[in-house]
Each structure stands twice: as C-alpha cells, then as structure tokens.
Amino acid sequence: MLLSVLGRSLLSARLSGAFSITSAAMADALANIPVVEIDSEGTFKYILLTVKVKDGDVHKDIVRGTKSAEYHNHIFEKVNPAMEALGMECKCLGGGKIEHNSQEKKLRVFGESTAFGKADHSVSAEKLKSAFSDYEITWSDDKK
C-alpha cells in the first residue's frame, strides 16, 4: 500500500512538472504571435483581439486587418481557428478601419464595427506603433 501511495505522488509530481513545462511552452507560443498583421496598403477593416493561453491568465492584445474582409467577423472567423490550433483562445474587443499609406508612412485608425462595436483605437494605435515605429499613427472616433 505504501508503494501505491508513493507511486501516486511520483505520478503527481511528474504531471505537475509536465504542466509547468506545457505552460511555459504555451506562454512562449503566445509571445511568438505577432502583435500586428495588416495589409501593406489601402483602407480596410480591422479588429482588436485579446489572445490568451487556454485555461490560463497570460494574454496579449493583437491587431488584425485586411481588405479581403467584407465584414469584421470575416477577420475573426479566420483568426480564431488559427489561434485555437496554437492552444489559444481569443475574444474580439471591437473593430474599425485602418487607412494605410505606406508611401507617406502613415496609419489612421477610425470607425467602428457593426458586429463587434468600436475598438479602443488608442490601444490599437499603440499596438501599431510597436510594428510601425517609423510611421505617423493617428486615431479618432470619427466614423469616416
């Protein structure tokens, strides 16, 4: 009987060690997700999302935007399965539009999403600054 109790605690120790390794790997996977992925030119819809490790507390906000999305939910429908495949879960915090002028190195964040509501454009602008540090980035609550 002592052996089975001892066996259980060894198994528990092994499992908790495996979980902490897995947690570290998941935190690394989260850290490797790009903060910004947007089209290189034009005016297009974007969404602000929070991504977190499933069943964990570690999270970060990311920006995704593309001209190919007719609606904001099309962006979410593409991003969500990709994040789930990495063991993450994501939630859309809102949306809007981005006007990207790569010639003049300018980004303008504005508008809102009918489906998800208005993103906090100040947060989105800060995320964009991390990826486009040499750009002039502005935001407003204007609809157009």
CYANA upper distance limits for C-alpha pairs under 8 A (distance plus 0.5 A):
  1 MET  CA      5 VAL  CA      6.99
  2 LEU  CA      6 LEU  CA      6.53
  3 LEU  CA      7 GLY  CA      6.33
  4 SER  CA      8 ARG  CA      6.56
  5 VAL  CA      9 SER  CA      6.90
  6 LEU  CA     10 LEU  CA      6.72
  7 GLY  CA     11 LEU  CA      6.58
  8 ARG  CA     12 SER  CA      6.52
  9 SER  CA     13 ALA  CA      6.52
 10 LEU  CA     14 ARG  CA      6.63
 11 LEU  CA     15 LEU  CA      6.58
 12 SER  CA     16 SER  CA      6.54
 13 ALA  CA     17 GLY  CA      6.59
 14 ARG  CA     18 ALA  CA      6.67
 15 LEU  CA     19 PHE  CA      6.66
 16 SER  CA     20 SER  CA      6.79
 17 GLY  CA     21 ILE  CA      6.78
 18 ALA  CA     22 THR  CA      6.54
 19 PHE  CA     23 SER  CA      6.43
 20 SER  CA     24 ALA  CA      6.61
 21 ILE  CA     25 ALA  CA      6.66
 22 THR  CA     26 MET  CA      6.55
 23 SER  CA     27 ALA  CA      6.60
 24 ALA  CA     28 ASP  CA      6.67
 25 ALA  CA     29 ALA  CA      6.64
 26 MET  CA     30 LEU  CA      6.64
 26 MET  CA     53 VAL  CA      6.90
 26 MET  CA     87 GLY  CA      7.85
 27 ALA  CA     31 ALA  CA      6.66
 27 ALA  CA     53 VAL  CA      7.52
 27 ALA  CA     58 VAL  CA      7.42
 28 ASP  CA     32 ASN  CA      6.75
 29 ALA  CA     33 ILE  CA      7.17
 29 ALA  CA     86 LEU  CA      7.74
 30 LEU  CA     51 VAL  CA      8.28
 30 LEU  CA     52 LYS  CA      7.69
 30 LEU  CA     53 VAL  CA      7.49
 30 LEU  CA     59 HIS  CA      7.95
 30 LEU  CA     60 LYS  CA      8.33
 30 LEU  CA     88 MET  CA      8.19
 34 PRO  CA     62 ILE  CA      7.87
 35 VAL  CA     61 ASP  CA      7.50
 35 VAL  CA     62 ILE  CA      5.07
 35 VAL  CA     63 VAL  CA      6.74
 35 VAL  CA    127 LYS  CA      7.12
 35 VAL  CA    130 SER  CA      8.46
 35 VAL  CA    131 ALA  CA      8.06
 36 VAL  CA     62 ILE  CA      6.39
 36 VAL  CA     63 VAL  CA      5.36
 36 VAL  CA     64 ARG  CA      6.57
 36 VAL  CA    127 LYS  CA      7.34
 36 VAL  CA    128 LEU  CA      6.94
 36 VAL  CA    131 ALA  CA      6.99
 37 GLU  CA     63 VAL  CA      6.89
 37 GLU  CA     64 ARG  CA      5.53
 37 GLU  CA     65 GLY  CA      7.05
 38 ILE  CA     46 TYR  CA      8.40
 38 ILE  CA     63 VAL  CA      8.06
 38 ILE  CA     64 ARG  CA      6.06
 38 ILE  CA     65 GLY  CA      5.04
 38 ILE  CA     66 THR  CA      6.25
 39 ASP  CA     44 PHE  CA      8.46
 39 ASP  CA     65 GLY  CA      6.96
 39 ASP  CA     66 THR  CA      5.75
 39 ASP  CA     67 LYS  CA      7.48
 39 ASP  CA    100 HIS  CA      8.29
 40 SER  CA    100 HIS  CA      7.36
 40 SER  CA    102 SER  CA      7.25
 41 GLU  CA     99 GLU  CA      8.24
 41 GLU  CA    100 HIS  CA      5.52
 41 GLU  CA    101 ASN  CA      6.25
 41 GLU  CA    102 SER  CA      6.52
 42 GLY  CA     67 LYS  CA      8.05
 42 GLY  CA     99 GLU  CA      6.26
 42 GLY  CA    100 HIS  CA      5.63
 42 GLY  CA    101 ASN  CA      7.00
 43 THR  CA     67 LYS  CA      7.53
 43 THR  CA     97 LYS  CA      7.31
 43 THR  CA     98 ILE  CA      6.05
 43 THR  CA     99 GLU  CA      4.65
 43 THR  CA    100 HIS  CA      6.56
 44 PHE  CA     65 GLY  CA      7.06
 44 PHE  CA     66 THR  CA      6.06
 44 PHE  CA     67 LYS  CA      5.19
 44 PHE  CA     69 ALA  CA      8.32
 44 PHE  CA     97 LYS  CA      5.93
 44 PHE  CA     98 ILE  CA      6.04
 44 PHE  CA     99 GLU  CA      7.09
 45 LYS  CA     65 GLY  CA      6.10
 45 LYS  CA     66 THR  CA      6.58
 45 LYS  CA     67 LYS  CA      7.10
 45 LYS  CA     69 ALA  CA      7.32
 45 LYS  CA     70 GLU  CA      8.40
 45 LYS  CA     71 TYR  CA      7.80
 45 LYS  CA     72 HIS  CA      6.69
 45 LYS  CA     95 GLY  CA      7.82
 45 LYS  CA     96 GLY  CA      6.32
 45 LYS  CA     97 LYS  CA      4.85
 45 LYS  CA     98 ILE  CA      6.83
 46 TYR  CA     63 VAL  CA      7.49
 46 TYR  CA     64 ARG  CA      6.01
 46 TYR  CA     65 GLY  CA      4.37
 46 TYR  CA     66 THR  CA      7.12
 46 TYR  CA     72 HIS  CA      7.10
 46 TYR  CA     75 ILE  CA      7.98
 46 TYR  CA     95 GLY  CA      6.02
 46 TYR  CA     96 GLY  CA      6.01
 46 TYR  CA     97 LYS  CA      5.89
 46 TYR  CA     98 ILE  CA      7.02
 47 ILE  CA     63 VAL  CA      6.40
 47 ILE  CA     64 ARG  CA      6.06
 47 ILE  CA     65 GLY  CA      6.88
 47 ILE  CA     72 HIS  CA      7.18
 47 ILE  CA     75 ILE  CA      7.79
 47 ILE  CA     76 PHE  CA      8.10
 47 ILE  CA     92 CYS  CA      7.30
 47 ILE  CA     93 LEU  CA      7.88
 47 ILE  CA     94 GLY  CA      6.27
 47 ILE  CA     95 GLY  CA      4.59
 47 ILE  CA     96 GLY  CA      6.99
 47 ILE  CA    119 ALA  CA      7.57
 48 LEU  CA     61 ASP  CA      7.35
 48 LEU  CA     62 ILE  CA      6.34
 48 LEU  CA     63 VAL  CA      5.25
 48 LEU  CA     64 ARG  CA      7.21
 48 LEU  CA     92 CYS  CA      6.54
 48 LEU  CA     93 LEU  CA      5.98
 48 LEU  CA     94 GLY  CA      6.19
 48 LEU  CA     95 GLY  CA      6.47
 48 LEU  CA    119 ALA  CA      6.69
 48 LEU  CA    120 ASP  CA      8.47
 48 LEU  CA    124 SER  CA      7.04
 49 LEU  CA     61 ASP  CA      5.95
 49 LEU  CA     62 ILE  CA      5.81
 49 LEU  CA     63 VAL  CA      6.89
 49 LEU  CA     64 ARG  CA      8.50
 49 LEU  CA     90 CYS  CA      6.95
 49 LEU  CA     91 LYS  CA      6.01
 49 LEU  CA     92 CYS  CA      4.88
 49 LEU  CA     93 LEU  CA      5.78
 49 LEU  CA     94 GLY  CA      7.90
 50 THR  CA     59 HIS  CA      7.15
 50 THR  CA     60 LYS  CA      6.03
 50 THR  CA     61 ASP  CA      4.72
 50 THR  CA     62 ILE  CA      6.73
 50 THR  CA     90 CYS  CA      6.06
 50 THR  CA     91 LYS  CA      5.95
 50 THR  CA     92 CYS  CA      7.06
 50 THR  CA     93 LEU  CA      7.40
 51 VAL  CA     59 HIS  CA      5.87
 51 VAL  CA     60 LYS  CA      5.96
 51 VAL  CA     61 ASP  CA      6.62
 51 VAL  CA     62 ILE  CA      7.75
 51 VAL  CA     83 MET  CA      8.28
 51 VAL  CA     88 MET  CA      7.05
 51 VAL  CA     89 GLU  CA      6.29
 51 VAL  CA     90 CYS  CA      4.85
 51 VAL  CA     91 LYS  CA      7.18
 52 LYS  CA     56 GLY  CA      7.34
 52 LYS  CA     57 ASP  CA      7.34
 52 LYS  CA     58 VAL  CA      6.16
 52 LYS  CA     59 HIS  CA      4.50
 52 LYS  CA     60 LYS  CA      7.04
 52 LYS  CA     88 MET  CA      6.02
 52 LYS  CA     89 GLU  CA      6.06
 52 LYS  CA     90 CYS  CA      6.83
 53 VAL  CA     57 ASP  CA      7.42
 53 VAL  CA     58 VAL  CA      6.58
 53 VAL  CA     59 HIS  CA      7.10
 53 VAL  CA     87 GLY  CA      6.96
 53 VAL  CA     88 MET  CA      5.10
 53 VAL  CA     89 GLU  CA      6.88
 54 LYS  CA     87 GLY  CA      6.64
 54 LYS  CA     88 MET  CA      5.59
 54 LYS  CA     89 GLU  CA      6.16
 61 ASP  CA    127 LYS  CA      8.42
 62 ILE  CA    124 SER  CA      8.46
 62 ILE  CA    127 LYS  CA      7.56
 63 VAL  CA    124 SER  CA      7.05
 63 VAL  CA    127 LYS  CA      7.54
 63 VAL  CA    128 LEU  CA      8.14
 64 ARG  CA     75 ILE  CA      7.70
 65 GLY  CA     75 ILE  CA      7.53
 65 GLY  CA     98 ILE  CA      8.07
 66 THR  CA     75 ILE  CA      8.04
 69 ALA  CA     74 HIS  CA      5.99
 69 ALA  CA     75 ILE  CA      6.57
 70 GLU  CA     74 HIS  CA      7.42
 71 TYR  CA     75 ILE  CA      7.96
 72 HIS  CA     76 PHE  CA      7.37
 72 HIS  CA     95 GLY  CA      7.32
 72 HIS  CA    113 SER  CA      6.89
 72 HIS  CA    115 ALA  CA      7.58
 72 HIS  CA    116 PHE  CA      8.17
 73 ASN  CA     77 GLU  CA      6.50
 73 ASN  CA    115 ALA  CA      7.50
 73 ASN  CA    116 PHE  CA      8.42
 74 HIS  CA     78 LYS  CA      6.89
 75 ILE  CA     79 VAL  CA      6.71
 76 PHE  CA     80 ASN  CA      6.20
 76 PHE  CA     92 CYS  CA      7.77
 77 GLU  CA     81 PRO  CA      7.58
 78 LYS  CA     82 ALA  CA      7.45
 79 VAL  CA     83 MET  CA      6.75
 80 ASN  CA     84 GLU  CA      6.65
 80 ASN  CA     89 GLU  CA      7.76
 80 ASN  CA     90 CYS  CA      6.84
 81 PRO  CA     85 ALA  CA      6.61
 82 ALA  CA     86 LEU  CA      7.22
 83 MET  CA     87 GLY  CA      7.07
 83 MET  CA     88 MET  CA      5.60
 83 MET  CA     89 GLU  CA      6.74
 83 MET  CA     90 CYS  CA      7.54
 84 GLU  CA     88 MET  CA      5.38
 84 GLU  CA     89 GLU  CA      6.22
 92 CYS  CA    116 PHE  CA      7.46
 93 LEU  CA    116 PHE  CA      7.51
 93 LEU  CA    117 GLY  CA      8.42
 93 LEU  CA    119 ALA  CA      6.43
 93 LEU  CA    120 ASP  CA      8.43
 94 GLY  CA    112 GLU  CA      7.92
 94 GLY  CA    113 SER  CA      7.03
 94 GLY  CA    116 PHE  CA      5.22
 94 GLY  CA    117 GLY  CA      5.48
 94 GLY  CA    118 LYS  CA      5.40
 94 GLY  CA    119 ALA  CA      4.31
 94 GLY  CA    120 ASP  CA      7.76
 95 GLY  CA    111 GLY  CA      8.18
 95 GLY  CA    112 GLU  CA      5.83
 95 GLY  CA    113 SER  CA      5.29
 95 GLY  CA    116 PHE  CA      6.72
 95 GLY  CA    117 GLY  CA      6.73
 95 GLY  CA    118 LYS  CA      5.67
 95 GLY  CA    119 ALA  CA      5.10
 96 GLY  CA    109 VAL  CA      7.69
 96 GLY  CA    110 PHE  CA      6.22
 96 GLY  CA    111 GLY  CA      4.97
 96 GLY  CA    112 GLU  CA      4.37
 96 GLY  CA    113 SER  CA      5.81
 96 GLY  CA    118 LYS  CA      6.59
 96 GLY  CA    119 ALA  CA      6.89
 96 GLY  CA    121 HIS  CA      8.50
 97 LYS  CA    109 VAL  CA      6.34
 97 LYS  CA    110 PHE  CA      5.87
 97 LYS  CA    111 GLY  CA      6.03
 97 LYS  CA    112 GLU  CA      7.45
 98 ILE  CA    107 LEU  CA      7.18
 98 ILE  CA    108 ARG  CA      6.04
 98 ILE  CA    109 VAL  CA      5.15
 98 ILE  CA    110 PHE  CA      6.99
 99 GLU  CA    106 LYS  CA      8.47
 99 GLU  CA    107 LEU  CA      6.11
 99 GLU  CA    108 ARG  CA      5.51
 99 GLU  CA    109 VAL  CA      7.08
100 HIS  CA    105 LYS  CA      8.31
100 HIS  CA    106 LYS  CA      6.62
100 HIS  CA    107 LEU  CA      5.26
100 HIS  CA    108 ARG  CA      7.23
101 ASN  CA    105 LYS  CA      6.25
101 ASN  CA    106 LYS  CA      5.66
101 ASN  CA    107 LEU  CA      6.83
102 SER  CA    106 LYS  CA      6.93
105 LYS  CA    134 ASP  CA      7.80
105 LYS  CA    135 TYR  CA      5.29
105 LYS  CA    136 GLU  CA      6.85
106 LYS  CA    135 TYR  CA      5.86
106 LYS  CA    136 GLU  CA      5.31
106 LYS  CA    137 ILE  CA      6.34
107 LEU  CA    135 TYR  CA      7.52
107 LEU  CA    136 GLU  CA      6.84
107 LEU  CA    137 ILE  CA      5.26
107 LEU  CA    138 THR  CA      6.89
108 ARG  CA    137 ILE  CA      6.36
108 ARG  CA    138 THR  CA      5.39
108 ARG  CA    139 TRP  CA      6.01
109 VAL  CA    121 HIS  CA      6.83
109 VAL  CA    124 SER  CA      8.23
109 VAL  CA    125 ALA  CA      7.42
109 VAL  CA    137 ILE  CA      8.31
109 VAL  CA    138 THR  CA      6.76
109 VAL  CA    139 TRP  CA      4.94
109 VAL  CA    140 SER  CA      6.99
110 PHE  CA    121 HIS  CA      7.38
110 PHE  CA    139 TRP  CA      6.24
110 PHE  CA    140 SER  CA      5.71
110 PHE  CA    141 ASP  CA      6.13
110 PHE  CA    142 ASP  CA      6.27
110 PHE  CA    143 LYS  CA      6.82
110 PHE  CA    144 LYS  CA      7.39
111 GLY  CA    118 LYS  CA      7.46
111 GLY  CA    140 SER  CA      8.32
111 GLY  CA    141 ASP  CA      6.71
111 GLY  CA    142 ASP  CA      6.25
111 GLY  CA    143 LYS  CA      4.61
111 GLY  CA    144 LYS  CA      6.54
112 GLU  CA    117 GLY  CA      6.32
112 GLU  CA    118 LYS  CA      4.72
112 GLU  CA    119 ALA  CA      7.27
112 GLU  CA    143 LYS  CA      7.20
113 SER  CA    117 GLY  CA      5.28
113 SER  CA    118 LYS  CA      6.18
113 SER  CA    119 ALA  CA      8.38
119 ALA  CA    124 SER  CA      8.07
120 ASP  CA    124 SER  CA      7.00
121 HIS  CA    125 ALA  CA      6.42
121 HIS  CA    139 TRP  CA      6.59
121 HIS  CA    140 SER  CA      7.55
121 HIS  CA    141 ASP  CA      8.06
122 SER  CA    126 GLU  CA      6.82
122 SER  CA    139 TRP  CA      7.17
123 VAL  CA    127 LYS  CA      6.85
124 SER  CA    128 LEU  CA      6.70
125 ALA  CA    129 LYS  CA      6.68
125 ALA  CA    137 ILE  CA      7.05
125 ALA  CA    138 THR  CA      7.49
125 ALA  CA    139 TRP  CA      7.19
126 GLU  CA    130 SER  CA      7.11
127 LYS  CA    131 ALA  CA      7.51
128 LEU  CA    132 PHE  CA      6.34
128 LEU  CA    133 SER  CA      8.40
128 LEU  CA    137 ILE  CA      8.18
129 LYS  CA    133 SER  CA      5.43
129 LYS  CA    135 TYR  CA      7.90
129 LYS  CA    137 ILE  CA      7.56
